[in-house]
Amino acid sequence: MVDMGYALAGQFWGQGIMTEALAELTERCLAQPECYRVQAACDVENQASARLWEKVGFSR
């Protein structure tokens, strides 16, 4: 199992950087036979972060 999280400086928000990075990292993790689950947590008040996780395939 893999736990993920991120922090990105505000000046880089909205550029698709984390979308691309998290999608690629998730894909690479799940390609490993020993990785059966990838999970993440974010602040419940941070709706943008929750939407980002959903955009790359995570569910609440």
PDBQT receptor file of N, H, CA, C and O in Angstrom, charges set to zero:
ATOM      1  N   MET A   1       0.849  -1.170   0.000  1.00  0.00    +0.000 N 
ATOM      2  CA  MET A   1       0.000   0.000   0.000  1.00  0.00    +0.000 C 
ATOM      3  C   MET A   1       0.896   1.235   0.000  1.00  0.00    +0.000 C 
ATOM      4  O   MET A   1       1.975   1.238   0.593  1.00  0.00    +0.000 OA
ATOM      5  N   VAL A   2       0.431   2.279  -0.673  1.00  0.00    +0.000 N 
ATOM      6  H   VAL A   2      -0.446   2.277  -1.154  1.00  0.00    +0.000 HD
ATOM      7  CA  VAL A   2       1.160   3.544  -0.766  1.00  0.00    +0.000 C 
ATOM      8  C   VAL A   2       0.253   4.658  -0.261  1.00  0.00    +0.000 C 
ATOM      9  O   VAL A   2      -0.908   4.747  -0.660  1.00  0.00    +0.000 OA
ATOM     10  N   ASP A   3       0.774   5.498   0.604  1.00  0.00    +0.000 N 
ATOM     11  H   ASP A   3       1.718   5.426   0.928  1.00  0.00    +0.000 HD
ATOM     12  CA  ASP A   3       0.076   6.710   1.051  1.00  0.00    +0.000 C 
ATOM     13  C   ASP A   3       0.700   7.893   0.331  1.00  0.00    +0.000 C 
ATOM     14  O   ASP A   3       1.924   8.020   0.285  1.00  0.00    +0.000 OA
ATOM     15  N   MET A   4      -0.133   8.757  -0.232  1.00  0.00    +0.000 N 
ATOM     16  H   MET A   4      -1.127   8.653  -0.195  1.00  0.00    +0.000 HD
ATOM     17  CA  MET A   4       0.368   9.919  -0.961  1.00  0.00    +0.000 C 
ATOM     18  C   MET A   4      -0.114  11.213  -0.327  1.00  0.00    +0.000 C 
ATOM     19  O   MET A   4      -1.136  11.262   0.358  1.00  0.00    +0.000 OA
ATOM     20  N   GLY A   5       0.641  12.228  -0.574  1.00  0.00    +0.000 N 
ATOM     21  H   GLY A   5       1.471  12.188  -1.130  1.00  0.00    +0.000 HD
ATOM     22  CA  GLY A   5       0.281  13.571  -0.169  1.00  0.00    +0.000 C 
ATOM     23  C   GLY A   5       1.140  14.535  -0.959  1.00  0.00    +0.000 C 
ATOM     24  O   GLY A   5       2.080  14.123  -1.640  1.00  0.00    +0.000 OA
ATOM     25  N   TYR A   6       0.827  15.798  -0.872  1.00  0.00    +0.000 N 
ATOM     26  H   TYR A   6       0.063  16.132  -0.319  1.00  0.00    +0.000 HD
ATOM     27  CA  TYR A   6       1.622  16.788  -1.589  1.00  0.00    +0.000 C 
ATOM     28  C   TYR A   6       1.479  18.151  -0.937  1.00  0.00    +0.000 C 
ATOM     29  O   TYR A   6       0.547  18.405  -0.172  1.00  0.00    +0.000 OA
ATOM     30  N   ALA A   7       2.413  19.009  -1.255  1.00  0.00    +0.000 N 
ATOM     31  H   ALA A   7       3.170  18.803  -1.876  1.00  0.00    +0.000 HD
ATOM     32  CA  ALA A   7       2.356  20.425  -0.892  1.00  0.00    +0.000 C 
ATOM     33  C   ALA A   7       2.924  21.169  -2.086  1.00  0.00    +0.000 C 
ATOM     34  O   ALA A   7       3.981  20.807  -2.605  1.00  0.00    +0.000 OA
ATOM     35  N   LEU A   8       2.234  22.194  -2.518  1.00  0.00    +0.000 N 
ATOM     36  H   LEU A   8       1.376  22.488  -2.097  1.00  0.00    +0.000 HD
ATOM     37  CA  LEU A   8       2.668  22.951  -3.685  1.00  0.00    +0.000 C 
ATOM     38  C   LEU A   8       2.504  24.434  -3.384  1.00  0.00    +0.000 C 
ATOM     39  O   LEU A   8       1.437  24.871  -2.953  1.00  0.00    +0.000 OA
ATOM     40  N   ALA A   9       3.552  25.200  -3.610  1.00  0.00    +0.000 N 
ATOM     41  H   ALA A   9       4.418  24.845  -3.961  1.00  0.00    +0.000 HD
ATOM     42  CA  ALA A   9       3.504  26.643  -3.374  1.00  0.00    +0.000 C 
ATOM     43  C   ALA A   9       2.408  27.277  -4.220  1.00  0.00    +0.000 C 
ATOM     44  O   ALA A   9       2.217  26.908  -5.379  1.00  0.00    +0.000 OA
ATOM     45  N   GLY A  10       1.702  28.217  -3.645  1.00  0.00    +0.000 N 
ATOM     46  H   GLY A  10       1.858  28.516  -2.704  1.00  0.00    +0.000 HD
ATOM     47  CA  GLY A  10       0.580  28.872  -4.299  1.00  0.00    +0.000 C 
ATOM     48  C   GLY A  10       0.884  29.439  -5.671  1.00  0.00    +0.000 C 
ATOM     49  O   GLY A  10       0.005  29.471  -6.533  1.00  0.00    +0.000 OA
ATOM     50  N   GLN A  11       2.106  29.885  -5.889  1.00  0.00    +0.000 N 
ATOM     51  H   GLN A  11       2.820  29.859  -5.189  1.00  0.00    +0.000 HD
ATOM     52  CA  GLN A  11       2.458  30.467  -7.184  1.00  0.00    +0.000 C 
ATOM     53  C   GLN A  11       2.384  29.455  -8.322  1.00  0.00    +0.000 C 
ATOM     54  O   GLN A  11       2.375  29.839  -9.492  1.00  0.00    +0.000 OA
ATOM     55  N   PHE A  12       2.333  28.165  -7.988  1.00  0.00    +0.000 N 
ATOM     56  H   PHE A  12       2.340  27.854  -7.038  1.00  0.00    +0.000 HD
ATOM     57  CA  PHE A  12       2.278  27.117  -9.006  1.00  0.00    +0.000 C 
ATOM     58  C   PHE A  12       0.895  26.494  -9.156  1.00  0.00    +0.000 C 
ATOM     59  O   PHE A  12       0.707  25.610  -9.992  1.00  0.00    +0.000 OA
ATOM     60  N   TRP A  13      -0.072  26.937  -8.363  1.00  0.00    +0.000 N 
ATOM     61  H   TRP A  13       0.081  27.655  -7.684  1.00  0.00    +0.000 HD
ATOM     62  CA  TRP A  13      -1.426  26.395  -8.439  1.00  0.00    +0.000 C 
ATOM     63  C   TRP A  13      -2.035  26.682  -9.804  1.00  0.00    +0.000 C 
ATOM     64  O   TRP A  13      -1.721  27.688 -10.439  1.00  0.00    +0.000 OA
ATOM     65  N   GLY A  14      -2.910  25.787 -10.244  1.00  0.00    +0.000 N 
ATOM     66  H   GLY A  14      -3.165  24.969  -9.728  1.00  0.00    +0.000 HD
ATOM     67  CA  GLY A  14      -3.671  26.003 -11.468  1.00  0.00    +0.000 C 
ATOM     68  C   GLY A  14      -2.899  25.787 -12.759  1.00  0.00    +0.000 C 
ATOM     69  O   GLY A  14      -3.382  26.151 -13.831  1.00  0.00    +0.000 OA
ATOM     70  N   GLN A  15      -1.720  25.208 -12.678  1.00  0.00    +0.000 N 
ATOM     71  H   GLN A  15      -1.328  24.913 -11.807  1.00  0.00    +0.000 HD
ATOM     72  CA  GLN A  15      -0.901  24.986 -13.869  1.00  0.00    +0.000 C 
ATOM     73  C   GLN A  15      -0.906  23.532 -14.322  1.00  0.00    +0.000 C 
ATOM     74  O   GLN A  15      -0.288  23.190 -15.330  1.00  0.00    +0.000 OA
ATOM     75  N   GLY A  16      -1.602  22.677 -13.580  1.00  0.00    +0.000 N 
ATOM     76  H   GLY A  16      -2.104  22.954 -12.761  1.00  0.00    +0.000 HD
ATOM     77  CA  GLY A  16      -1.661  21.260 -13.959  1.00  0.00    +0.000 C 
ATOM     78  C   GLY A  16      -0.467  20.444 -13.503  1.00  0.00    +0.000 C 
ATOM     79  O   GLY A  16      -0.354  19.265 -13.839  1.00  0.00    +0.000 OA
ATOM     80  N   ILE A  17       0.416  21.055 -12.747  1.00  0.00    +0.000 N 
ATOM     81  H   ILE A  17       0.324  22.012 -12.473  1.00  0.00    +0.000 HD
ATOM     82  CA  ILE A  17       1.634  20.370 -12.305  1.00  0.00    +0.000 C 
ATOM     83  C   ILE A  17       1.302  19.156 -11.450  1.00  0.00    +0.000 C 
ATOM     84  O   ILE A  17       1.801  18.060 -11.706  1.00  0.00    +0.000 OA
ATOM     85  N   MET A  18       0.462  19.343 -10.435  1.00  0.00    +0.000 N 
ATOM     86  H   MET A  18       0.057  20.233 -10.227  1.00  0.00    +0.000 HD
ATOM     87  CA  MET A  18       0.151  18.230  -9.531  1.00  0.00    +0.000 C 
ATOM     88  C   MET A  18      -0.733  17.192 -10.214  1.00  0.00    +0.000 C 
ATOM     89  O   MET A  18      -0.611  16.002  -9.924  1.00  0.00    +0.000 OA
ATOM     90  N   THR A  19      -1.602  17.608 -11.097  1.00  0.00    +0.000 N 
ATOM     91  H   THR A  19      -1.701  18.574 -11.332  1.00  0.00    +0.000 HD
ATOM     92  CA  THR A  19      -2.432  16.642 -11.828  1.00  0.00    +0.000 C 
ATOM     93  C   THR A  19      -1.539  15.671 -12.578  1.00  0.00    +0.000 C 
ATOM     94  O   THR A  19      -1.716  14.456 -12.493  1.00  0.00    +0.000 OA
ATOM     95  N   GLU A  20      -0.593  16.206 -13.303  1.00  0.00    +0.000 N 
ATOM     96  H   GLU A  20      -0.449  17.194 -13.372  1.00  0.00    +0.000 HD
ATOM     97  CA  GLU A  20       0.324  15.376 -14.082  1.00  0.00    +0.000 C 
ATOM     98  C   GLU A  20       1.194  14.505 -13.180  1.00  0.00    +0.000 C 
ATOM     99  O   GLU A  20       1.361  13.311 -13.429  1.00  0.00    +0.000 OA
ATOM    100  N   ALA A  21       1.739  15.105 -12.145  1.00  0.00    +0.000 N 
ATOM    101  H   ALA A  21       1.603  16.075 -11.943  1.00  0.00    +0.000 HD
ATOM    102  CA  ALA A  21       2.636  14.367 -11.253  1.00  0.00    +0.000 C 
ATOM    103  C   ALA A  21       1.906  13.246 -10.510  1.00  0.00    +0.000 C 
ATOM    104  O   ALA A  21       2.404  12.122 -10.446  1.00  0.00    +0.000 OA
ATOM    105  N   LEU A  22       0.737  13.540  -9.952  1.00  0.00    +0.000 N 
ATOM    106  H   LEU A  22       0.332  14.453 -10.003  1.00  0.00    +0.000 HD
ATOM    107  CA  LEU A  22       0.006  12.523  -9.194  1.00  0.00    +0.000 C 
ATOM    108  C   LEU A  22      -0.524  11.418 -10.085  1.00  0.00    +0.000 C 
ATOM    109  O   LEU A  22      -0.533  10.254  -9.684  1.00  0.00    +0.000 OA
ATOM    110  N   ALA A  23      -0.964  11.756 -11.283  1.00  0.00    +0.000 N 
ATOM    111  H   ALA A  23      -0.957  12.702 -11.609  1.00  0.00    +0.000 HD
ATOM    112  CA  ALA A  23      -1.435  10.722 -12.217  1.00  0.00    +0.000 C 
ATOM    113  C   ALA A  23      -0.295   9.771 -12.568  1.00  0.00    +0.000 C 
ATOM    114  O   ALA A  23      -0.476   8.554 -12.564  1.00  0.00    +0.000 OA
ATOM    115  N   GLU A  24       0.853  10.313 -12.864  1.00  0.00    +0.000 N 
ATOM    116  H   GLU A  24       1.000  11.302 -12.868  1.00  0.00    +0.000 HD
ATOM    117  CA  GLU A  24       2.010   9.489 -13.227  1.00  0.00    +0.000 C 
ATOM    118  C   GLU A  24       2.482   8.650 -12.046  1.00  0.00    +0.000 C 
ATOM    119  O   GLU A  24       2.749   7.458 -12.200  1.00  0.00    +0.000 OA
ATOM    120  N   LEU A  25       2.584   9.249 -10.893  1.00  0.00    +0.000 N 
ATOM    121  H   LEU A  25       2.367  10.217 -10.767  1.00  0.00    +0.000 HD
ATOM    122  CA  LEU A  25       3.033   8.520  -9.709  1.00  0.00    +0.000 C 
ATOM    123  C   LEU A  25       2.059   7.394  -9.349  1.00  0.00    +0.000 C 
ATOM    124  O   LEU A  25       2.482   6.289  -9.012  1.00  0.00    +0.000 OA
ATOM    125  N   THR A  26       0.768   7.676  -9.421  1.00  0.00    +0.000 N 
ATOM    126  H   THR A  26       0.424   8.574  -9.695  1.00  0.00    +0.000 HD
ATOM    127  CA  THR A  26      -0.237   6.657  -9.127  1.00  0.00    +0.000 C 
ATOM    128  C   THR A  26      -0.117   5.490 -10.099  1.00  0.00    +0.000 C 
ATOM    129  O   THR A  26      -0.143   4.329  -9.692  1.00  0.00    +0.000 OA
ATOM    130  N   GLU A  27       0.015   5.806 -11.387  1.00  0.00    +0.000 N 
ATOM    131  H   GLU A  27       0.036   6.749 -11.718  1.00  0.00    +0.000 HD
ATOM    132  CA  GLU A  27       0.147   4.767 -12.405  1.00  0.00    +0.000 C 
ATOM    133  C   GLU A  27       1.380   3.906 -12.155  1.00  0.00    +0.000 C 
ATOM    134  O   GLU A  27       1.317   2.680 -12.243  1.00  0.00    +0.000 OA
ATOM    135  N   ARG A  28       2.492   4.546 -11.846  1.00  0.00    +0.000 N 
ATOM    136  H   ARG A  28       2.544   5.543 -11.774  1.00  0.00    +0.000 HD
ATOM    137  CA  ARG A  28       3.728   3.794 -11.596  1.00  0.00    +0.000 C 
ATOM    138  C   ARG A  28       3.623   2.922 -10.348  1.00  0.00    +0.000 C 
ATOM    139  O   ARG A  28       4.112   1.793 -10.335  1.00  0.00    +0.000 OA
ATOM    140  N   CYS A  29       2.994   3.438  -9.311  1.00  0.00    +0.000 N 
ATOM    141  H   CYS A  29       2.597   4.356  -9.322  1.00  0.00    +0.000 HD
ATOM    142  CA  CYS A  29       2.823   2.647  -8.087  1.00  0.00    +0.000 C 
ATOM    143  C   CYS A  29       1.976   1.406  -8.356  1.00  0.00    +0.000 C 
ATOM    144  O   CYS A  29       2.332   0.297  -7.957  1.00  0.00    +0.000 OA
ATOM    145  N   LEU A  30       0.855   1.611  -9.036  1.00  0.00    +0.000 N 
ATOM    146  H   LEU A  30       0.566   2.512  -9.360  1.00  0.00    +0.000 HD
ATOM    147  CA  LEU A  30      -0.056   0.490  -9.284  1.00  0.00    +0.000 C 
ATOM    148  C   LEU A  30       0.503  -0.517 -10.291  1.00  0.00    +0.000 C 
ATOM    149  O   LEU A  30      -0.002  -1.635 -10.387  1.00  0.00    +0.000 OA
ATOM    150  N   ALA A  31       1.523  -0.139 -11.029  1.00  0.00    +0.000 N 
ATOM    151  H   ALA A  31       1.933   0.770 -10.951  1.00  0.00    +0.000 HD
ATOM    152  CA  ALA A  31       2.172  -1.062 -11.963  1.00  0.00    +0.000 C 
ATOM    153  C   ALA A  31       3.091  -2.040 -11.238  1.00  0.00    +0.000 C 
ATOM    154  O   ALA A  31       3.519  -3.040 -11.813  1.00  0.00    +0.000 OA
ATOM    155  N   GLN A  32       3.391  -1.746  -9.974  1.00  0.00    +0.000 N 
ATOM    156  H   GLN A  32       3.044  -0.933  -9.507  1.00  0.00    +0.000 HD
ATOM    157  CA  GLN A  32       4.248  -2.628  -9.185  1.00  0.00    +0.000 C 
ATOM    158  C   GLN A  32       3.410  -3.766  -8.608  1.00  0.00    +0.000 C 
ATOM    159  O   GLN A  32       2.393  -3.501  -7.967  1.00  0.00    +0.000 OA
ATOM    160  N   PRO A  33       3.798  -5.011  -8.811  1.00  0.00    +0.000 N 
ATOM    161  CA  PRO A  33       2.999  -6.138  -8.332  1.00  0.00    +0.000 C 
ATOM    162  C   PRO A  33       2.724  -6.120  -6.823  1.00  0.00    +0.000 C 
ATOM    163  O   PRO A  33       1.673  -6.579  -6.376  1.00  0.00    +0.000 OA
ATOM    164  N   GLU A  34       3.650  -5.601  -6.060  1.00  0.00    +0.000 N 
ATOM    165  H   GLU A  34       4.503  -5.228  -6.424  1.00  0.00    +0.000 HD
ATOM    166  CA  GLU A  34       3.480  -5.609  -4.606  1.00  0.00    +0.000 C 
ATOM    167  C   GLU A  34       2.589  -4.462  -4.106  1.00  0.00    +0.000 C 
ATOM    168  O   GLU A  34       2.239  -4.422  -2.927  1.00  0.00    +0.000 OA
ATOM    169  N   CYS A  35       2.227  -3.547  -4.985  1.00  0.00    +0.000 N 
ATOM    170  H   CYS A  35       2.512  -3.580  -5.943  1.00  0.00    +0.000 HD
ATOM    171  CA  CYS A  35       1.382  -2.422  -4.602  1.00  0.00    +0.000 C 
ATOM    172  C   CYS A  35      -0.072  -2.747  -4.929  1.00  0.00    +0.000 C 
ATOM    173  O   CYS A  35      -0.455  -2.812  -6.097  1.00  0.00    +0.000 OA
ATOM    174  N   TYR A  36      -0.861  -2.945  -3.912  1.00  0.00    +0.000 N 
ATOM    175  H   TYR A  36      -0.550  -2.891  -2.963  1.00  0.00    +0.000 HD
ATOM    176  CA  TYR A  36      -2.253  -3.325  -4.108  1.00  0.00    +0.000 C 
ATOM    177  C   TYR A  36      -3.218  -2.173  -3.849  1.00  0.00    +0.000 C 
ATOM    178  O   TYR A  36      -4.411  -2.290  -4.128  1.00  0.00    +0.000 OA
ATOM    179  N   ARG A  37      -2.708  -1.054  -3.314  1.00  0.00    +0.000 N 
ATOM    180  H   ARG A  37      -1.739  -0.959  -3.086  1.00  0.00    +0.000 HD
ATOM    181  CA  ARG A  37      -3.581   0.070  -2.998  1.00  0.00    +0.000 C 
ATOM    182  C   ARG A  37      -2.763   1.355  -2.920  1.00  0.00    +0.000 C 
ATOM    183  O   ARG A  37      -1.636   1.369  -2.424  1.00  0.00    +0.000 OA
ATOM    184  N   VAL A  38      -3.361   2.431  -3.425  1.00  0.00    +0.000 N 
ATOM    185  H   VAL A  38      -4.276   2.419  -3.829  1.00  0.00    +0.000 HD
ATOM    186  CA  VAL A  38      -2.779   3.764  -3.281  1.00  0.00    +0.000 C 
ATOM    187  C   VAL A  38      -3.862   4.623  -2.651  1.00  0.00    +0.000 C 
ATOM    188  O   VAL A  38      -4.994   4.662  -3.134  1.00  0.00    +0.000 OA
ATOM    189  N   GLN A  39      -3.518   5.302  -1.585  1.00  0.00    +0.000 N 
ATOM    190  H   GLN A  39      -2.599   5.270  -1.192  1.00  0.00    +0.000 HD
ATOM    191  CA  GLN A  39      -4.506   6.136  -0.900  1.00  0.00    +0.000 C 
ATOM    192  C   GLN A  39      -3.905   7.489  -0.554  1.00  0.00    +0.000 C 
ATOM    193  O   GLN A  39      -2.687   7.665  -0.521  1.00  0.00    +0.000 OA
ATOM    194  N   ALA A  40      -4.798   8.437  -0.299  1.00  0.00    +0.000 N 
ATOM    195  H   ALA A  40      -5.787   8.294  -0.325  1.00  0.00    +0.000 HD
ATOM    196  CA  ALA A  40      -4.366   9.789   0.038  1.00  0.00    +0.000 C 
ATOM    197  C   ALA A  40      -5.399  10.412   0.956  1.00  0.00    +0.000 C 
ATOM    198  O   ALA A  40      -6.538   9.952   1.032  1.00  0.00    +0.000 OA
ATOM    199  N   ALA A  41      -5.000  11.447   1.641  1.00  0.00    +0.000 N 
ATOM    200  H   ALA A  41      -4.075  11.821   1.580  1.00  0.00    +0.000 HD
ATOM    201  CA  ALA A  41      -5.908  12.210   2.499  1.00  0.00    +0.000 C 
ATOM    202  C   ALA A  41      -5.644  13.687   2.254  1.00  0.00    +0.000 C 
ATOM    203  O   ALA A  41      -4.520  14.095   1.962  1.00  0.00    +0.000 OA
ATOM    204  N   CYS A  42      -6.691  14.471   2.379  1.00  0.00    +0.000 N 
ATOM    205  H   CYS A  42      -7.604  14.140   2.616  1.00  0.00    +0.000 HD
ATOM    206  CA  CYS A  42      -6.520  15.923   2.278  1.00  0.00    +0.000 C 
ATOM    207  C   CYS A  42      -7.468  16.580   3.274  1.00  0.00    +0.000 C 
ATOM    208  O   CYS A  42      -8.408  15.957   3.767  1.00  0.00    +0.000 OA
ATOM    209  N   ASP A  43      -7.204  17.835   3.553  1.00  0.00    +0.000 N 
ATOM    210  H   ASP A  43      -6.441  18.341   3.152  1.00  0.00    +0.000 HD
ATOM    211  CA  ASP A  43      -8.052  18.615   4.453  1.00  0.00    +0.000 C 
ATOM    212  C   ASP A  43      -9.465  18.661   3.881  1.00  0.00    +0.000 C 
ATOM    213  O   ASP A  43      -9.646  19.001   2.712  1.00  0.00    +0.000 OA
ATOM    214  N   VAL A  44     -10.454  18.327   4.679  1.00  0.00    +0.000 N 
ATOM    215  H   VAL A  44     -10.306  18.050   5.629  1.00  0.00    +0.000 HD
ATOM    216  CA  VAL A  44     -11.841  18.289   4.192  1.00  0.00    +0.000 C 
ATOM    217  C   VAL A  44     -12.331  19.650   3.709  1.00  0.00    +0.000 C 
ATOM    218  O   VAL A  44     -13.275  19.717   2.922  1.00  0.00    +0.000 OA
ATOM    219  N   GLU A  45     -11.720  20.711   4.155  1.00  0.00    +0.000 N 
ATOM    220  H   GLU A  45     -10.953  20.656   4.794  1.00  0.00    +0.000 HD
ATOM    221  CA  GLU A  45     -12.113  22.050   3.724  1.00  0.00    +0.000 C 
ATOM    222  C   GLU A  45     -11.420  22.467   2.421  1.00  0.00    +0.000 C 
ATOM    223  O   GLU A  45     -11.768  23.491   1.834  1.00  0.00    +0.000 OA
ATOM    224  N   ASN A  46     -10.465  21.693   1.981  1.00  0.00    +0.000 N 
ATOM    225  H   ASN A  46     -10.182  20.861   2.457  1.00  0.00    +0.000 HD
ATOM    226  CA  ASN A  46      -9.730  22.027   0.760  1.00  0.00    +0.000 C 
ATOM    227  C   ASN A  46     -10.380  21.304  -0.421  1.00  0.00    +0.000 C 
ATOM    228  O   ASN A  46      -9.926  20.240  -0.841  1.00  0.00    +0.000 OA
ATOM    229  N   GLN A  47     -11.448  21.898  -0.945  1.00  0.00    +0.000 N 
ATOM    230  H   GLN A  47     -11.817  22.763  -0.604  1.00  0.00    +0.000 HD
ATOM    231  CA  GLN A  47     -12.205  21.286  -2.036  1.00  0.00    +0.000 C 
ATOM    232  C   GLN A  47     -11.374  21.155  -3.315  1.00  0.00    +0.000 C 
ATOM    233  O   GLN A  47     -11.553  20.197  -4.068  1.00  0.00    +0.000 OA
ATOM    234  N   ALA A  48     -10.482  22.090  -3.565  1.00  0.00    +0.000 N 
ATOM    235  H   ALA A  48     -10.337  22.867  -2.953  1.00  0.00    +0.000 HD
ATOM    236  CA  ALA A  48      -9.644  22.014  -4.768  1.00  0.00    +0.000 C 
ATOM    237  C   ALA A  48      -8.750  20.778  -4.718  1.00  0.00    +0.000 C 
ATOM    238  O   ALA A  48      -8.562  20.101  -5.729  1.00  0.00    +0.000 OA
ATOM    239  N   SER A  49      -8.206  20.488  -3.550  1.00  0.00    +0.000 N 
ATOM    240  H   SER A  49      -8.359  21.038  -2.729  1.00  0.00    +0.000 HD
ATOM    241  CA  SER A  49      -7.357  19.306  -3.408  1.00  0.00    +0.000 C 
ATOM    242  C   SER A  49      -8.183  18.034  -3.578  1.00  0.00    +0.000 C 
ATOM    243  O   SER A  49      -7.737  17.090  -4.230  1.00  0.00    +0.000 OA
ATOM    244  N   ALA A  50      -9.370  18.001  -3.003  1.00  0.00    +0.000 N 
ATOM    245  H   ALA A  50      -9.732  18.768  -2.474  1.00  0.00    +0.000 HD
ATOM    246  CA  ALA A  50     -10.245  16.830  -3.150  1.00  0.00    +0.000 C 
ATOM    247  C   ALA A  50     -10.582  16.606  -4.625  1.00  0.00    +0.000 C 
ATOM    248  O   ALA A  50     -10.577  15.468  -5.094  1.00  0.00    +0.000 OA
ATOM    249  N   ARG A  51     -10.872  17.679  -5.354  1.00  0.00    +0.000 N 
ATOM    250  H   ARG A  51     -10.877  18.603  -4.973  1.00  0.00    +0.000 HD
ATOM    251  CA  ARG A  51     -11.172  17.557  -6.786  1.00  0.00    +0.000 C 
ATOM    252  C   ARG A  51      -9.957  17.057  -7.563  1.00  0.00    +0.000 C 
ATOM    253  O   ARG A  51     -10.098  16.279  -8.507  1.00  0.00    +0.000 OA
ATOM    254  N   LEU A  52      -8.768  17.502  -7.169  1.00  0.00    +0.000 N 
ATOM    255  H   LEU A  52      -8.653  18.134  -6.402  1.00  0.00    +0.000 HD
ATOM    256  CA  LEU A  52      -7.551  17.046  -7.833  1.00  0.00    +0.000 C 
ATOM    257  C   LEU A  52      -7.393  15.543  -7.685  1.00  0.00    +0.000 C 
ATOM    258  O   LEU A  52      -7.117  14.850  -8.665  1.00  0.00    +0.000 OA
ATOM    259  N   TRP A  53      -7.566  15.030  -6.469  1.00  0.00    +0.000 N 
ATOM    260  H   TRP A  53      -7.790  15.593  -5.674  1.00  0.00    +0.000 HD
ATOM    261  CA  TRP A  53      -7.446  13.582  -6.251  1.00  0.00    +0.000 C 
ATOM    262  C   TRP A  53      -8.468  12.829  -7.089  1.00  0.00    +0.000 C 
ATOM    263  O   TRP A  53      -8.152  11.793  -7.674  1.00  0.00    +0.000 OA
ATOM    264  N   GLU A  54      -9.693  13.344  -7.150  1.00  0.00    +0.000 N 
ATOM    265  H   GLU A  54      -9.950  14.185  -6.675  1.00  0.00    +0.000 HD
ATOM    266  CA  GLU A  54     -10.724  12.691  -7.958  1.00  0.00    +0.000 C 
ATOM    267  C   GLU A  54     -10.356  12.737  -9.443  1.00  0.00    +0.000 C 
ATOM    268  O   GLU A  54     -10.604  11.777 -10.172  1.00  0.00    +0.000 OA
ATOM    269  N   LYS A  55      -9.774  13.834  -9.889  1.00  0.00    +0.000 N 
ATOM    270  H   LYS A  55      -9.573  14.614  -9.297  1.00  0.00    +0.000 HD
ATOM    271  CA  LYS A  55      -9.385  13.993 -11.287  1.00  0.00    +0.000 C 
ATOM    272  C   LYS A  55      -8.375  12.938 -11.713  1.00  0.00    +0.000 C 
ATOM    273  O   LYS A  55      -8.378  12.501 -12.864  1.00  0.00    +0.000 OA
ATOM    274  N   VAL A  56      -7.510  12.526 -10.790  1.00  0.00    +0.000 N 
ATOM    275  H   VAL A  56      -7.507  12.881  -9.855  1.00  0.00    +0.000 HD
ATOM    276  CA  VAL A  56      -6.501  11.514 -11.137  1.00  0.00    +0.000 C 
ATOM    277  C   VAL A  56      -6.951  10.101 -10.783  1.00  0.00    +0.000 C 
ATOM    278  O   VAL A  56      -6.147   9.170 -10.814  1.00  0.00    +0.000 OA
ATOM    279  N   GLY A  57      -8.233   9.934 -10.447  1.00  0.00    +0.000 N 
ATOM    280  H   GLY A  57      -8.886  10.691 -10.422  1.00  0.00    +0.000 HD
ATOM    281  CA  GLY A  57      -8.783   8.592 -10.304  1.00  0.00    +0.000 C 
ATOM    282  C   GLY A  57      -9.118   8.122  -8.900  1.00  0.00    +0.000 C 
ATOM    283  O   GLY A  57      -9.590   6.998  -8.727  1.00  0.00    +0.000 OA
ATOM    284  N   PHE A  58      -8.889   8.946  -7.901  1.00  0.00    +0.000 N 
ATOM    285  H   PHE A  58      -8.505   9.859  -8.041  1.00  0.00    +0.000 HD
ATOM    286  CA  PHE A  58      -9.200   8.552  -6.527  1.00  0.00    +0.000 C 
ATOM    287  C   PHE A  58     -10.680   8.792  -6.256  1.00  0.00    +0.000 C 
ATOM    288  O   PHE A  58     -11.320   9.592  -6.939  1.00  0.00    +0.000 OA
ATOM    289  N   SER A  59     -11.217   8.105  -5.268  1.00  0.00    +0.000 N 
ATOM    290  H   SER A  59     -10.697   7.455  -4.713  1.00  0.00    +0.000 HD
ATOM    291  CA  SER A  59     -12.611   8.343  -4.878  1.00  0.00    +0.000 C 
ATOM    292  C   SER A  59     -12.648   8.655  -3.385  1.00  0.00    +0.000 C 
ATOM    293  O   SER A  59     -11.754   8.284  -2.626  1.00  0.00    +0.000 OA
ATOM    294  N   ARG A  60     -13.705   9.342  -2.997  1.00  0.00    +0.000 N 
ATOM    295  H   ARG A  60     -14.432   9.644  -3.614  1.00  0.00    +0.000 HD
ATOM    296  CA  ARG A  60     -13.834   9.711  -1.580  1.00  0.00    +0.000 C 
ATOM    297  C   ARG A  60     -14.313   8.537  -0.767  1.00  0.00    +0.000 C 
ATOM    298  O   ARG A  60     -14.481   8.655   0.447  1.00  0.00    +0.000 OA
TER     299      ARG A  60
